[in-house]
Amino acid sequence: MGYLRGLDLVNPYAWVVTYLRFRTEARTPPLPSVGVGNLRTGGTGKTPLVSELVRRLPSPAVVTLGYRRKHRGCFTSEEHPSPEYLGDEGYMLHRRTGVPVVACKDRLKGTEMAKALGAKVVVYDDVFQYFAVRPHVSVLLLRPSDPNSYTLPFGPLREPFPAYRFADLLVFNYKLDPPLPPPDLGKPTFGMRYRVEGIATGRGIVPLKGRKVFVFCAIADPFSFLRAVKEGGGIVVGKKIYPDHWWIPLEEVERMKREAERQGATLLCTEKDYYRLGEPDVSYLKLGVEIDGSFFKEVRRRLGV
C-alpha cells in the first residue's frame, strides 16, 4: 500500500501533513508515556480509552491539549479543576479517575508539570498528530471504515490512513456494532465496544429501558449517542444537537429541562456534556468500555511497569 493513494494523491493537505509527519523531529518524553490518538476527526473514543488506561497504570497523570477550553496556557487540575481551564475532556477525565490532569499545548512542558505533581507515567490524550512527541507506546484508535477513507476534505481523516504504521498498537472501536475480525495490518490489534450501563443521576445509576428521555449533546458523533439511547431501551421524546464542544448556555439547559418535565421525561446528555456544563442538575448516559483484556497487559509490558 502506497503512503499516498487515491484521492490523497491530489489533496494538497494530505501532502502537507505527510511532509510534517516525516520531517518533524520527535522527542521522547522524560517519563514513561502512552499516547492515545486517532486518524479520524473526533468521535473515536479516545477519552473513554484514556480513562480505562489510567486506572491500570501506576501513579499516572493525563496530559491533554484541552481543546476548546476558555483559558489559554498551561494549567493543572490541582489548581484549576474546571472545564474552562482543562477542557471538557480533561475535566471529565479528572472527575472520572481522580488522577492529575494537565492541559497544555506544549505536551513536553505538560509532561514536566505532571512530573512535578508526582506522576510516574503519563497518558497523552490526542497526541498522534502532535509530531514533536514520540510516546514510548503509541496507541491508535480506528473505526472500521478508516482503512478505506481519505484525508480532509475528501474524507474524515486527519492524515492518510497509512500513518497507522507509526503506531505501536491498534484498537478498532466498533462502538455498539458486533465486533468484526480486524484487518491484518502487521500490528498488534485489539477490539473495543461500548456498553450501555444506564442513566447516571444524583442517586446513582438507574435503568434506561422504558424511560422517556429528552436528549441533548454537543459531541462529534451525536448519532452514536442517539443510537446508544435507543438501543438501551430509552424512549426519545425530544432532542437538541449542538456543534462539537459547544458551550451550551445554562438558560438553554433550563428550557430543555422544563420541556422534559412537561413531557414526563428525563433530561439526558452525554457524560462529556455533563462535565462541560459544570455538573448541572441533569442526568447523563453512562457508558462502559469493553476491550480485549490482553490490551492493558501489552501496554504495561511495553512500558515495563
C-alpha positions as CSV (number, residue, x, y, z in Angstrom):
1,M,0.0,0.0,0.0
2,G,1.5,3.4,-1.0
3,Y,1.5,6.1,1.6
4,L,-0.5,8.5,-0.6
5,R,-3.2,6.7,-2.5
6,G,-6.4,7.5,-4.4
7,L,-7.8,11.0,-3.6
8,D,-4.9,11.7,-1.2
9,L,-2.6,11.9,-4.2
10,V,-4.3,15.0,-5.4
11,N,-5.0,16.5,-2.0
12,P,-2.6,19.4,-1.0
13,Y,-3.5,19.0,2.7
14,A,-2.6,15.3,2.6
15,W,0.8,16.2,1.1
16,V,1.4,18.9,3.7
17,V,0.5,16.7,6.7
18,T,2.6,13.8,5.3
19,Y,5.6,16.2,5.0
20,L,5.2,17.3,8.6
21,R,4.8,13.6,9.7
22,F,8.1,12.6,8.1
23,R,10.1,15.8,8.6
24,T,9.3,16.8,12.2
25,E,11.9,15.7,14.8
26,A,10.2,13.9,17.6
27,R,11.4,13.9,21.2
28,T,10.9,11.2,23.7
29,P,9.1,12.3,26.9
30,P,11.0,12.3,30.2
31,L,8.5,9.9,31.8
32,P,7.2,6.5,30.6
33,S,4.4,7.5,28.3
34,V,1.4,6.2,26.4
35,G,-0.1,8.2,23.6
36,V,-3.7,7.7,22.6
37,G,-4.8,9.2,19.3
38,N,-6.8,8.7,16.1
39,L,-6.8,9.4,12.4
40,R,-10.5,10.4,12.2
41,T,-11.8,13.8,13.2
42,G,-13.4,13.1,16.6
43,G,-15.8,10.5,17.8
44,T,-13.5,7.5,18.0
45,G,-13.5,7.0,21.8
46,K,-10.1,8.4,22.9
47,T,-11.4,9.8,26.2
48,P,-13.0,6.5,27.4
49,L,-9.9,4.6,26.5
50,V,-7.6,7.0,28.3
51,S,-9.9,6.7,31.3
52,E,-9.6,2.9,31.3
53,L,-5.8,3.1,30.8
54,V,-5.1,5.4,33.8
55,R,-7.0,3.0,36.1
56,R,-4.5,0.3,35.3
57,L,-1.2,2.2,35.4
58,P,0.9,3.2,38.5
59,S,0.8,6.9,39.6
60,P,-0.4,8.2,36.2
61,A,-1.3,11.7,35.0
62,V,-3.0,12.8,31.9
63,V,-1.6,15.4,29.5
64,T,-4.1,16.9,27.1
65,L,-4.5,19.9,24.7
66,G,-7.7,20.9,26.4
67,Y,-9.5,21.5,23.1
68,R,-11.9,24.5,23.0
69,R,-11.2,25.5,26.6
70,K,-11.9,29.1,27.6
71,H,-8.4,29.9,29.0
72,R,-5.2,29.5,27.0
73,G,-1.9,28.5,28.7
74,C,-0.8,25.5,30.8
75,F,-3.0,24.5,33.8
76,T,-3.3,21.6,36.2
77,S,-6.3,20.0,37.8
78,E,-4.7,20.7,41.2
79,E,-5.0,24.5,40.8
80,H,-7.8,24.8,38.2
81,P,-10.3,21.9,38.4
82,S,-12.8,23.2,35.9
83,P,-13.6,22.6,32.2
84,E,-12.8,26.3,31.5
85,Y,-9.2,25.6,32.2
86,L,-8.8,21.8,31.4
87,G,-11.3,21.5,28.6
88,D,-14.3,19.2,28.8
89,E,-12.4,16.0,28.1
90,G,-9.6,16.9,30.6
91,Y,-12.1,17.8,33.3
92,M,-14.1,14.7,32.6
93,L,-11.0,12.5,33.0
94,H,-10.1,14.2,36.2
95,R,-13.6,13.8,37.7
96,R,-13.8,10.2,36.4
97,T,-10.5,8.9,37.6
98,G,-9.2,11.4,40.2
99,V,-5.8,11.5,38.6
100,P,-3.9,14.7,37.9
101,V,-4.7,16.3,34.5
102,V,-2.5,18.9,32.8
103,A,-3.9,21.0,29.9
104,C,-1.1,22.3,27.8
105,K,-0.5,22.8,24.1
106,D,3.2,22.0,24.6
107,R,3.0,18.4,25.6
108,L,6.6,18.1,26.8
109,K,6.1,21.1,29.1
110,G,2.9,19.5,30.2
111,T,4.8,16.3,31.0
112,E,7.3,18.2,33.2
113,M,4.3,19.7,35.1
114,A,2.8,16.2,35.5
115,K,6.2,15.0,36.8
116,A,6.2,17.8,39.4
117,L,2.8,16.6,40.6
118,G,4.3,13.2,41.3
119,A,3.3,11.3,38.2
120,K,5.3,8.2,37.3
121,V,3.6,7.5,34.0
122,V,2.0,10.0,31.5
123,V,-1.0,9.2,29.3
124,Y,-1.4,11.6,26.4
125,D,-5.0,12.3,25.2
126,D,-5.0,13.0,21.5
127,V,-1.3,13.1,20.6
128,F,-1.0,11.1,17.3
129,Q,-0.8,14.3,15.2
130,Y,1.4,16.1,17.6
131,F,4.5,15.1,15.7
132,A,7.0,16.7,18.1
133,V,6.5,13.9,20.7
134,R,7.1,10.2,20.3
135,P,5.5,8.4,23.2
136,H,7.0,5.2,24.5
137,V,3.8,3.4,23.5
138,S,1.6,4.8,20.7
139,V,-2.0,3.6,20.7
140,L,-4.1,4.4,17.6
141,L,-7.9,4.2,17.8
142,L,-9.6,3.4,14.5
143,R,-13.1,2.9,13.1
144,P,-13.8,0.0,10.8
145,S,-14.3,2.3,7.8
146,D,-11.0,4.1,8.3
147,P,-8.8,1.8,6.1
148,N,-11.0,2.9,3.1
149,S,-11.2,6.6,3.9
150,Y,-9.3,9.6,2.7
151,T,-7.9,12.8,4.2
152,L,-9.8,16.0,4.7
153,P,-11.7,17.5,2.8
154,F,-12.3,14.3,0.7
155,G,-12.8,12.2,3.8
156,P,-12.9,12.2,7.6
157,L,-9.2,11.5,8.2
158,R,-6.7,14.0,9.7
159,E,-3.9,12.4,7.7
160,P,-3.6,9.5,5.2
161,F,-4.5,6.1,6.6
162,P,-1.0,4.5,6.1
163,A,0.1,6.8,9.0
164,Y,-1.1,3.9,11.2
165,R,2.4,2.5,10.7
166,F,3.7,5.0,13.2
167,A,1.5,3.4,16.0
168,D,2.6,0.5,18.2
169,L,-0.9,-0.8,19.0
170,L,-4.1,-0.5,17.0
171,V,-7.6,-0.5,18.6
172,F,-10.7,-0.8,16.4
173,N,-13.7,0.8,18.1
174,Y,-16.9,-0.9,17.0
175,K,-19.0,1.3,19.3
176,L,-22.3,-0.6,19.5
177,D,-21.8,-2.8,16.5
178,P,-20.8,-6.5,16.7
179,P,-17.1,-6.8,16.5
180,L,-15.6,-8.0,13.2
181,P,-12.3,-9.6,12.6
182,P,-9.9,-6.6,12.2
183,P,-7.8,-6.3,9.1
184,D,-4.2,-7.7,9.3
185,L,-2.1,-4.5,9.3
186,G,1.0,-6.1,10.7
187,K,0.5,-4.5,14.2
188,P,-0.9,-5.9,17.4
189,T,-4.7,-5.2,17.0
190,F,-7.5,-5.2,19.6
191,G,-11.3,-4.7,19.5
192,M,-13.3,-2.2,21.7
193,R,-17.0,-1.7,22.2
194,Y,-19.3,0.5,24.3
195,R,-21.7,-1.0,26.9
196,V,-24.8,1.0,27.9
197,E,-25.0,0.9,31.7
198,G,-27.9,3.1,32.4
199,I,-28.7,6.7,33.4
200,A,-26.4,8.4,35.9
201,T,-28.3,10.6,38.3
202,G,-27.5,12.2,41.7
203,R,-28.8,9.0,43.3
204,G,-26.7,6.6,41.2
205,I,-27.3,4.5,38.1
206,V,-30.9,3.8,37.1
207,P,-32.2,1.7,34.2
208,L,-32.7,3.3,30.8
209,K,-35.0,0.7,29.4
210,G,-38.6,2.0,29.0
211,R,-37.8,5.5,30.3
212,K,-38.9,8.6,28.4
213,V,-35.9,10.9,27.7
214,F,-35.3,14.3,26.2
215,V,-31.7,14.2,24.9
216,F,-29.1,16.8,24.0
217,C,-25.4,16.8,23.2
218,A,-22.5,18.7,21.7
219,I,-20.2,15.9,20.6
220,A,-18.5,15.0,17.3
221,D,-20.8,11.9,16.7
222,P,-24.2,12.7,18.0
223,F,-25.8,9.9,16.1
224,S,-23.9,7.3,18.1
225,F,-25.3,8.8,21.3
226,L,-28.8,8.7,20.0
227,R,-28.3,5.1,18.9
228,A,-27.0,4.1,22.3
229,V,-30.0,5.7,24.0
230,K,-32.4,3.8,21.7
231,E,-30.6,0.5,21.8
232,G,-30.6,0.8,25.6
233,G,-34.4,1.0,25.5
234,G,-34.8,4.7,26.0
235,I,-37.9,6.4,24.5
236,V,-36.7,9.7,22.9
237,V,-39.4,12.3,23.1
238,G,-37.2,15.3,22.0
239,K,-33.7,16.1,21.1
240,K,-31.3,19.1,20.7
241,I,-28.0,18.7,18.9
242,Y,-25.2,21.3,19.1
243,P,-21.8,21.6,17.4
244,D,-18.9,19.6,18.9
245,H,-17.5,21.1,22.2
246,W,-20.2,23.8,22.2
247,W,-20.6,25.7,25.5
248,I,-24.3,25.4,25.9
249,P,-25.8,28.3,27.9
250,L,-27.3,27.1,31.2
251,E,-30.5,29.0,30.4
252,E,-30.9,26.7,27.4
253,V,-30.4,23.7,29.6
254,E,-33.2,25.1,31.9
255,R,-35.5,25.5,29.0
256,M,-34.9,21.9,27.9
257,K,-35.4,20.7,31.5
258,R,-38.8,22.4,31.6
259,E,-39.8,20.8,28.3
260,A,-38.6,17.4,29.5
261,E,-40.7,17.8,32.7
262,R,-43.7,18.8,30.6
263,Q,-43.5,15.5,28.7
264,G,-42.8,13.5,31.8
265,A,-39.3,12.7,30.6
266,T,-35.7,12.8,32.0
267,L,-33.3,15.3,30.5
268,L,-30.3,13.3,29.3
269,C,-27.0,14.3,27.9
270,T,-23.6,12.6,27.3
271,E,-21.1,12.4,30.1
272,K,-18.8,14.8,28.3
273,D,-21.6,17.4,28.1
274,Y,-22.4,16.9,31.7
275,Y,-18.9,17.8,32.9
276,R,-18.5,20.6,30.3
277,L,-21.6,22.2,31.8
278,G,-20.1,22.0,35.3
279,E,-22.1,19.0,36.5
280,P,-25.6,20.6,36.4
281,D,-28.8,19.1,37.8
282,V,-29.3,16.8,34.8
283,S,-28.7,13.1,34.0
284,Y,-26.2,11.6,31.6
285,L,-25.9,8.3,29.7
286,K,-23.4,6.0,31.5
287,L,-21.4,4.0,29.0
288,G,-18.8,1.3,29.8
289,V,-16.0,0.1,27.7
290,E,-15.3,-3.5,26.7
291,I,-11.8,-4.2,25.3
292,D,-9.7,-7.2,24.8
293,G,-8.2,-7.9,28.2
294,S,-4.7,-8.5,26.8
295,F,-4.5,-4.9,25.6
296,F,-3.7,-3.5,29.0
297,K,-1.2,-6.3,29.7
298,E,0.5,-5.4,26.4
299,V,0.7,-1.7,27.3
300,R,2.2,-2.4,30.7
301,R,4.7,-4.9,29.2
302,R,5.9,-2.4,26.7
303,L,6.2,0.3,29.4
304,G,7.9,-2.0,31.8
305,V,5.6,-1.1,34.7
